[in-house]
Each structure stands twice: as C-alpha cells, then as structure tokens.
Amino acid sequence: MAYLPGLAMRRIADLYPGRAKTDARDAFVIADAARCLPHTLRPVDVGDEALAELEVLVGFYDDLADEATRISNRIRGLLTGIHPALEHAIGPQISHPAVLEALSRCGGPASIAKAGRHKLAAIAKVHAPRLGDKLVEAIMTALGEQTVTVPGTAAADTVLPRLADSLKTILQQRKQGAEQVERILDAHPLAGVLTSMPGIGVKTAAHICSKSATPPISPPRGIWRPTPASPRSPSAPAPASRANISPRAQPPAHTDVRPRRLRRPVRLTPGRALANTTPYRRGAGGVLHGA
C-alpha cells in the first residue's frame, strides 16, 4: 500500500489539461501517477509482524461482533415469544448496560415483575443515570399490558440471565479488542490520514490496513496440500490433446448438411470487356453459366 501526498498530487495535477478539481479528475491523476510515476508514492508499511497482529485482532473483533449480534437476537426472539410488550420496550436497547444488568439480576418478565419498581430503579440509577427513570417506567408499563402467562415463561427466567451474562462478557471483550486495535493502528504512519476521512473511524481504518497488505503469492509450504482434483496440483492429470484421442473415441463429426453457397452470377453490361473469353450460355432463371 502506498500514499500520494497532497502537495505532490497537486503538482502532478498541474501537468494535466484542465483546472477543474473534481473527484473523478483527482482519481485519474492519482491512478496515472501510480502507474507512470511510482517514485512519487510513499510506501505505507509498518512491518509484517504489526500487520499480522492487526489482521488477527480485526478478525477476532469481527467474530465477537457476530457473536454479540447472535446473542442479542436470541434474547429478543425469546422475549418476543413470551412477552412481546416487554421486547418492544427494551428490545432496541438490549445492549445497554442497564438492560443487561436488569435481565442478569432479575431474569425474565415474571421475575422482573416480582422484583418490583424499587429494585429496577436501583439498577438503572447505577448503570443509566440519565435514562433510568424512563427505562423503568417503560418496563413497568410493558409488564402491565400482558396478563396471560405464556408456556415457557419459567424456563425463560432461567435462560435470560445466562444470555445476558454472555452478552455482557462479549461486549467487554469487544471493548478490550477495540483498544488493542487502536493501539496498533496508532503506530501506522498514515493512520491519521485514514481516520480524517469522512465516514472512516478506527474500526474501518483497521480493516483497510489489514486487508491492503500484499498477500503471499503462494501459501506456506506444508499448510495447504493440493489435491489431485485441483487444477494447480502437479499430480493432476493433464488434459488429453485431441491428437492423442483414438479415432474411435473422437466425437462424431457434425452431420448437418448445409447448402453450398451459390456463386454470384456475372452480369454483362454493354461496352464491358470480359477477361474470360469462355463462351457462356443462358440457363434457367437468366443466369449465365460457362460452357
């Protein structure tokens, strides 16, 4: 990966016709400079070890994000099945520390109703000082909307605290992983350039740096073994040429009979000399044929 400094880019742009400063023109100038003037580019490389560490951490961070999404969907799906009103109240904020703490300490809808408003207010005061009162009111209102106990509510009181604890652990690991990724990314020479672009933060910049590393031409020896069916395998049988196929094994020739292309008739005009002195006779349809 390389970077074209802004001053060098503007000087190179002066060599091209036109004075318009558009994204399309700038992209063309940068691409043409990379093709024709590679010495003007600054290499961006923090070493194979740092890039390898960044790639491992970014991959682990993505796995944690997928796991957090899976557990969140599991909690919301379980709440939807036993108490839709409660899911509607806390579902969009299922990853909030106050919501997770309430589910972890109180359990499902039946246990939360038994805990009461006072315990919920104490939990929300610690983990959500600004959102606490509104969150408690939304939970109590949702609990009062449903009076029917759905089968499986007792089992949900056992499962929901475990899911909430798992989600809290995953989110804590994501936070620690983000700090490690940011620390390694700060050592990158042009990390500030990436993060200064609109819409690119630390996570996106880390993905760009980890994916832009030049991959090896071939995998390390001993890690990947080509199979006989693989086209890159040395032991794969070479495709037989057509000359080596026996006449009996060759596919049958095309048997469709196509009409032969008719010869264009020669038209005689007055005063035109014929190069061929062969006598002609008029056949059917007025076409001249050689004798």
C-alpha positions as CSV (number, residue, x, y, z in Angstrom):
1,M,0.0,0.0,0.0
2,A,1.3,3.5,-0.9
3,Y,0.2,7.0,-0.4
4,L,0.4,10.0,-2.7
5,P,1.0,13.2,-0.6
6,G,-1.3,16.1,-1.3
7,L,1.4,18.6,-2.4
8,A,2.8,16.1,-4.9
9,M,-0.6,15.3,-6.1
10,R,-1.4,18.9,-6.8
11,R,1.9,19.4,-8.7
12,I,1.3,16.4,-10.8
13,A,-2.3,17.6,-11.5
14,D,-0.9,20.8,-12.9
15,L,0.7,18.8,-15.7
16,Y,-2.7,17.6,-17.0
17,P,-5.1,19.8,-19.0
18,G,-7.9,21.5,-17.2
19,R,-8.2,23.2,-13.9
20,A,-11.4,21.6,-12.5
21,K,-11.0,20.0,-9.1
22,T,-13.4,17.1,-9.2
23,D,-13.2,13.6,-7.6
24,A,-13.1,11.9,-11.0
25,R,-10.2,14.1,-12.2
26,D,-8.3,13.6,-8.9
27,A,-8.8,9.8,-9.0
28,F,-7.5,9.8,-12.6
29,V,-4.4,11.8,-11.6
30,I,-3.6,9.6,-8.6
31,A,-4.1,6.4,-10.7
32,D,-1.9,7.7,-13.5
33,A,0.7,8.8,-11.1
34,A,0.8,5.4,-9.5
35,R,1.2,3.9,-13.0
36,C,3.7,6.3,-14.5
37,L,5.4,7.9,-11.5
38,P,5.7,5.2,-8.8
39,H,8.7,7.0,-7.2
40,T,6.3,9.8,-6.1
41,L,4.4,7.4,-3.8
42,R,5.3,6.9,-0.2
43,P,5.2,3.3,0.9
44,V,3.0,2.7,3.9
45,D,4.3,-0.3,5.8
46,V,4.6,-1.0,9.5
47,G,6.2,-4.4,9.1
48,D,4.8,-7.8,8.6
49,E,4.6,-8.5,12.3
50,A,2.4,-5.5,13.0
51,L,0.1,-6.2,10.1
52,A,-0.2,-9.8,11.1
53,E,-1.2,-8.8,14.6
54,L,-3.6,-6.3,13.3
55,E,-5.2,-8.8,11.0
56,V,-5.6,-11.3,13.8
57,L,-7.2,-8.7,16.1
58,V,-9.5,-7.4,13.5
59,G,-10.7,-11.0,12.7
60,F,-11.3,-11.7,16.3
61,Y,-13.1,-8.4,16.7
62,D,-15.4,-9.3,13.8
63,D,-16.1,-12.7,15.4
64,L,-17.1,-11.0,18.6
65,A,-19.4,-8.7,16.8
66,D,-21.1,-11.6,15.1
67,E,-21.4,-13.4,18.4
68,A,-22.9,-10.3,20.1
69,T,-25.4,-9.9,17.3
70,R,-26.4,-13.6,17.6
71,I,-26.9,-13.4,21.4
72,S,-28.9,-10.1,21.1
73,N,-31.2,-11.7,18.5
74,R,-31.6,-14.7,20.7
75,I,-32.7,-12.6,23.7
76,R,-35.1,-10.5,21.6
77,G,-36.6,-13.6,20.0
78,L,-37.1,-15.2,23.4
79,L,-38.8,-12.1,24.7
80,T,-41.0,-11.9,21.7
81,G,-42.2,-15.4,22.2
82,I,-43.2,-15.0,25.9
83,H,-43.8,-11.2,26.3
84,P,-44.0,-9.1,23.1
85,A,-44.7,-5.8,25.0
86,L,-41.5,-6.1,27.1
87,E,-39.5,-6.9,24.0
88,H,-40.9,-3.8,22.3
89,A,-39.9,-1.7,25.4
90,I,-36.3,-2.9,25.9
91,G,-35.5,-4.7,22.6
92,P,-34.0,-1.7,20.7
93,Q,-31.8,-1.1,23.8
94,I,-30.9,-4.7,24.5
95,S,-27.2,-4.0,24.6
96,H,-27.5,-1.2,27.1
97,P,-25.7,-2.0,30.4
98,A,-28.8,-1.2,32.5
99,V,-31.0,-3.5,30.4
100,L,-28.4,-6.3,30.6
101,E,-28.0,-5.9,34.3
102,A,-31.7,-6.0,34.9
103,L,-32.0,-9.2,32.9
104,S,-29.0,-10.7,34.6
105,R,-30.1,-9.9,38.2
106,C,-33.8,-10.2,37.8
107,G,-34.4,-12.7,35.0
108,G,-37.4,-12.9,32.7
109,P,-40.7,-11.0,32.8
110,A,-42.1,-12.9,35.7
111,S,-39.0,-12.4,37.9
112,I,-38.8,-8.7,36.9
113,A,-42.4,-8.2,38.0
114,K,-41.6,-9.8,41.3
115,A,-38.5,-7.7,41.8
116,G,-40.6,-4.5,41.6
117,R,-40.0,-0.9,40.6
118,H,-37.7,-0.2,43.5
119,K,-35.1,-2.8,42.5
120,L,-35.2,-1.8,38.9
121,A,-34.8,1.9,39.9
122,A,-31.7,1.0,41.9
123,I,-30.2,-0.9,39.0
124,A,-31.0,1.8,36.5
125,K,-29.6,4.6,38.8
126,V,-26.1,2.9,38.7
127,H,-25.9,1.9,35.0
128,A,-28.2,4.6,33.4
129,P,-28.3,7.8,35.4
130,R,-29.9,9.8,32.6
131,L,-32.1,7.1,31.1
132,G,-33.0,5.3,34.4
133,D,-36.4,6.7,35.1
134,K,-37.6,6.5,31.6
135,L,-36.4,2.9,31.2
136,V,-38.0,1.8,34.5
137,E,-41.3,3.4,33.5
138,A,-41.3,1.7,30.1
139,I,-40.6,-1.7,31.7
140,M,-43.3,-1.5,34.3
141,T,-45.8,-0.2,31.7
142,A,-45.0,-3.2,29.4
143,L,-45.3,-5.7,32.2
144,G,-48.8,-4.3,33.0
145,E,-50.0,-4.7,29.4
146,Q,-49.9,-8.6,29.4
147,T,-51.9,-10.6,32.0
148,V,-51.5,-14.0,30.3
149,T,-48.7,-16.3,31.3
150,V,-47.3,-17.9,28.2
151,P,-45.9,-21.5,28.4
152,G,-42.1,-21.4,28.7
153,T,-42.0,-18.3,30.9
154,A,-40.4,-20.2,33.8
155,A,-37.7,-21.6,31.5
156,A,-37.1,-18.1,30.2
157,D,-36.4,-16.9,33.7
158,T,-33.5,-19.4,33.8
159,V,-32.2,-18.8,30.3
160,L,-32.3,-15.0,30.0
161,P,-29.9,-14.3,32.9
162,R,-27.3,-16.6,31.3
163,L,-27.8,-15.0,27.9
164,A,-27.4,-11.5,29.4
165,D,-24.2,-12.5,31.2
166,S,-22.8,-13.9,27.9
167,L,-23.6,-10.7,26.1
168,K,-22.0,-8.6,28.8
169,T,-18.8,-10.7,28.5
170,I,-18.8,-10.4,24.7
171,L,-19.3,-6.7,24.8
172,Q,-16.5,-6.3,27.4
173,Q,-14.1,-8.3,25.1
174,R,-15.1,-6.2,22.2
175,K,-14.2,-3.1,24.1
176,Q,-10.8,-4.5,25.1
177,G,-10.2,-5.7,21.5
178,A,-11.0,-2.2,20.2
179,E,-8.4,-0.7,22.5
180,Q,-5.8,-3.1,21.2
181,V,-6.6,-2.4,17.6
182,E,-6.5,1.3,18.2
183,R,-3.1,1.0,19.9
184,I,-1.6,-0.9,17.0
185,L,-3.2,1.4,14.4
186,D,-1.7,4.4,16.0
187,A,1.7,3.1,15.0
188,H,0.7,3.2,11.4
189,P,2.4,6.1,9.6
190,L,-0.8,7.3,7.9
191,A,-3.4,6.3,10.4
192,G,-4.3,10.0,10.8
193,V,-5.0,10.3,7.1
194,L,-7.4,7.4,7.1
195,T,-9.3,8.5,10.2
196,S,-9.5,12.1,9.0
197,M,-11.7,11.0,6.0
198,P,-15.4,11.3,6.5
199,G,-17.1,8.1,7.5
200,I,-13.8,6.2,8.4
201,G,-13.2,5.6,12.0
202,V,-10.7,3.4,13.9
203,K,-12.5,0.1,13.0
204,T,-12.9,0.9,9.3
205,A,-9.3,2.1,9.1
206,A,-8.1,-1.1,10.8
207,H,-10.0,-3.1,8.2
208,I,-8.5,-1.2,5.4
209,C,-4.9,-1.6,6.7
210,S,-5.4,-5.3,7.4
211,K,-6.9,-6.0,4.0
212,S,-4.5,-3.9,2.0
213,A,-1.5,-5.9,3.0
214,T,0.0,-7.7,0.0
215,P,-0.9,-11.4,0.2
216,P,1.8,-14.1,-0.5
217,I,2.0,-15.4,-4.0
218,S,1.7,-19.0,-2.8
219,P,0.7,-20.4,0.6
220,P,3.4,-21.5,3.0
221,R,4.7,-25.0,2.4
222,G,3.0,-27.6,4.5
223,I,-0.1,-25.6,5.3
224,W,-2.0,-26.3,2.0
225,R,-1.7,-29.5,0.1
226,P,-3.2,-29.6,-3.4
227,T,-5.5,-32.4,-4.1
228,P,-5.3,-34.5,-7.3
229,A,-8.5,-32.9,-8.4
230,S,-7.1,-29.4,-8.1
231,P,-6.1,-27.8,-11.4
232,R,-2.9,-26.4,-9.7
233,S,-1.8,-29.7,-8.4
234,P,1.4,-31.1,-10.1
235,S,-0.1,-34.6,-9.9
236,A,-3.3,-33.6,-11.6
237,P,-3.7,-35.3,-15.0
238,A,-3.1,-33.1,-17.9
239,P,-6.0,-32.7,-20.3
240,A,-5.5,-35.0,-23.3
241,S,-4.9,-33.3,-26.6
242,R,-7.2,-34.0,-29.5
243,A,-4.3,-35.7,-31.4
244,N,-3.9,-38.3,-28.7
245,I,-7.5,-39.4,-28.8
246,S,-8.1,-42.6,-30.8
247,P,-10.3,-42.3,-33.9
248,R,-12.9,-44.4,-32.2
249,A,-13.0,-42.2,-29.1
250,Q,-13.3,-39.0,-31.1
251,P,-16.8,-37.4,-31.1
252,P,-18.7,-37.9,-34.4
253,A,-18.4,-35.2,-36.9
254,H,-21.2,-32.8,-37.5
255,T,-23.7,-34.4,-39.9
256,D,-25.8,-31.4,-40.7
257,V,-25.8,-30.8,-44.4
258,R,-25.6,-27.1,-45.2
259,P,-26.5,-25.7,-48.6
260,R,-23.4,-24.7,-50.6
261,R,-23.0,-21.0,-51.2
262,L,-24.1,-20.1,-54.8
263,R,-21.7,-18.3,-57.0
264,R,-22.6,-14.8,-57.7
265,P,-23.9,-14.5,-61.3
266,V,-21.9,-12.5,-63.8
267,R,-23.9,-9.6,-65.3
268,L,-22.9,-8.4,-68.7
269,T,-23.2,-4.7,-69.5
270,P,-22.8,-3.0,-72.9
271,G,-19.2,-1.9,-73.5
272,R,-17.7,-4.1,-70.7
273,A,-14.9,-6.3,-71.8
274,L,-14.7,-9.8,-70.3
275,A,-11.4,-11.0,-69.0
276,N,-12.5,-14.6,-69.5
277,T,-13.3,-15.5,-73.1
278,T,-15.0,-18.7,-72.2
279,P,-18.4,-18.9,-74.1
280,Y,-21.4,-18.6,-71.8
281,R,-24.8,-20.0,-72.2
282,R,-28.0,-18.8,-70.6
283,G,-29.6,-21.2,-68.2
284,A,-32.7,-21.3,-66.2
285,G,-33.6,-18.1,-64.5
286,G,-31.5,-16.0,-66.8
287,V,-28.2,-16.9,-65.0
288,L,-25.1,-17.2,-67.3
289,H,-23.1,-20.4,-67.0
290,G,-19.8,-21.3,-68.5
291,A,-19.7,-23.7,-71.3
